[in-house]
C-alpha cells in the first residue's frame, strides 16, 4: 500500500513551490525607466525611489498566480514598513476600474500603478505574469522572477534584507 502511495506523495510534494526557489540572481543591470500613473493619483517614478530596495511586480487581475501572491506582497510591505524598502505593483493592460474592483476585494498597503497600454513590459521583459524584479538602492536590477512566490517567506525576506544591508 505504501509503495503505491509513495509515487503519488512524491508527485504532490514536487508540485509545491519552494518559497523563494524561482527568485534568481541576475547580472546587475540598470533598471529601465519606470514612470507610470498611480491608481490613487500621481505618478510612480522608480528614479525617485533611489536609496531603497524596490520590488517591482508586473501583474494582472485575471492572472491566478498574481492574485495568489498579492496578499504575500502586502504582508512583506507591512513587515518592512519604515525600512529602506518599497513595493510597486504595476497592473498591466487593464483599466483602472477593473483594478479598483479587485483591490476592494483584496486591499493592499502598497502603491499600485497602471500600465493600461502595456507600454513598459518590453523594456522590463515582463511577458509572463507575474514578473517581479528586485532593484537595489542604486537602481540596478539584482534579482528576477517569472512566476509567483510567497514574498513573506523567510527565504524571500532574507534576499530583500541582504539588499537593504548593502
C-alpha positions in Angstrom: 0.0 0.0 0.0 2.7 2.5 1.0 4.7 1.5 -2.2 1.7 2.6 -4.2 1.2 5.9 -2.4 4.9 6.9 -2.4 4.9 8.0 -6.1 1.7 10.0 -5.6 3.2 11.6 -2.5 6.4 12.5 -4.3 4.4 14.0 -7.2 2.4 16.1 -4.8 5.5 17.3 -2.9 7.2 18.2 -6.1 4.2 20.3 -7.2 4.5 22.6 -4.1 6.5 25.7 -4.9 9.7 26.3 -3.0 9.4 29.6 -1.0 11.9 31.6 -3.0 13.2 29.0 -5.5 12.1 31.0 -8.5 13.9 34.2 -7.3 17.1 34.2 -9.3 20.1 36.5 -9.0 20.7 38.2 -12.4 23.7 40.0 -13.8 23.3 43.5 -12.3 22.0 46.0 -14.8 20.4 49.4 -14.7 16.6 49.2 -14.3 14.7 50.5 -17.2 12.8 53.8 -16.8 9.5 53.2 -15.0 7.2 56.2 -14.8 3.6 55.2 -14.6 0.4 56.7 -13.2 -0.7 55.5 -9.7 -4.2 54.2 -9.2 -4.6 56.6 -6.3 -3.4 59.5 -8.4 0.0 60.9 -9.0 2.9 59.3 -10.7 5.2 56.4 -9.7 8.8 57.1 -10.7 11.4 54.4 -9.9 14.1 57.1 -10.1 12.6 58.8 -7.0 13.0 55.6 -5.0 16.8 55.5 -5.2 18.2 54.7 -1.8 15.6 51.9 -1.3 15.3 48.3 -2.4 12.3 48.2 -4.6 10.2 45.2 -5.5 8.7 45.9 -8.9 5.9 43.5 -9.8 4.0 43.3 -13.1 0.6 41.6 -12.7 -3.0 41.4 -13.9 -6.2 40.8 -12.1 -7.1 37.9 -14.4 -3.9 36.1 -13.5 -4.4 33.4 -10.8 -0.7 33.3 -9.7 -0.8 37.1 -9.5 -3.9 37.0 -7.3 -2.3 34.4 -5.1 0.9 36.3 -4.5 -0.7 39.8 -3.8 -1.5 39.0 -0.1 2.1 37.8 0.5 3.4 41.0 -1.1 1.2 43.0 1.2 2.4 41.2 4.2 6.0 41.9 3.1 5.3 45.6 2.6 3.8 45.7 6.1 6.7 43.7 7.6 9.3 46.1 6.1 7.4 49.4 6.6 9.7 52.2 7.7 12.7 50.4 6.3 14.6 51.3 3.1 12.2 49.2 1.0 9.3 50.0 -1.4 7.0 47.8 -3.4 5.4 48.9 -6.6 2.8 46.7 -8.3 2.2 47.6 -11.9 -1.1 46.4 -13.3 -0.7 45.7 -17.0 -3.2 46.1 -19.7 -6.3 46.7 -17.6 -8.4 49.9 -17.0 -8.4 51.5 -13.6 -12.0 50.4 -12.8 -11.1 46.7 -13.1 -8.1 47.1 -10.8 -10.1 49.2 -8.3 -12.8 46.5 -8.2 -10.2 43.8 -7.5 -8.5 45.9 -4.8 -11.8 46.3 -3.0 -11.8 42.5 -2.6 -8.1 42.3 -1.7 -7.0 45.7 -0.3 -3.2 46.4 -0.2 -1.0 48.8 1.7 1.4 49.4 -1.2 1.1 51.6 -4.3 -0.5 50.2 -7.4 0.4 51.7 -10.7 -1.3 51.3 -14.1 0.3 50.4 -17.4 -3.0 50.2 -19.3 -1.4 50.1 -22.7 1.3 47.6 -21.6 3.9 50.1 -22.7 6.5 49.0 -20.1 6.6 45.2 -20.5 9.1 45.1 -23.4 11.7 47.2 -21.6 11.2 45.2 -18.4 10.9 41.8 -20.2 7.6 41.2 -18.4 6.0 38.9 -20.9 4.7 36.4 -18.2 2.5 37.3 -15.3 3.5 37.8 -12.6 7.0 39.0 -13.4 9.0 40.6 -10.5 12.3 42.3 -10.1 14.3 43.4 -7.0 16.0 46.7 -7.7 18.8 47.6 -5.4 19.4 51.0 -3.7 21.4 52.2 -6.7 18.7 51.4 -9.3 20.2 48.2 -10.6 18.1 45.0 -11.1 19.7 42.3 -9.0 17.0 39.5 -8.8 14.2 38.5 -11.1 11.3 36.1 -11.2 8.8 35.0 -13.8 6.0 33.4 -11.7 4.9 33.8 -8.2 6.4 33.1 -4.8 5.5 33.7 -1.1 7.2 37.1 -0.8 6.9 37.0 3.0 8.7 33.6 3.3 11.9 33.6 5.3 14.0 32.9 2.2 12.5 35.8 0.2 12.7 38.2 3.1 16.4 37.3 3.6 17.1 38.2 -0.1 15.5 41.6 0.5 17.2 42.1 3.8 20.6 41.4 2.2 20.0 44.0 -0.4 18.9 46.5 2.2 22.1 45.9 4.2 24.3 46.8 1.2 
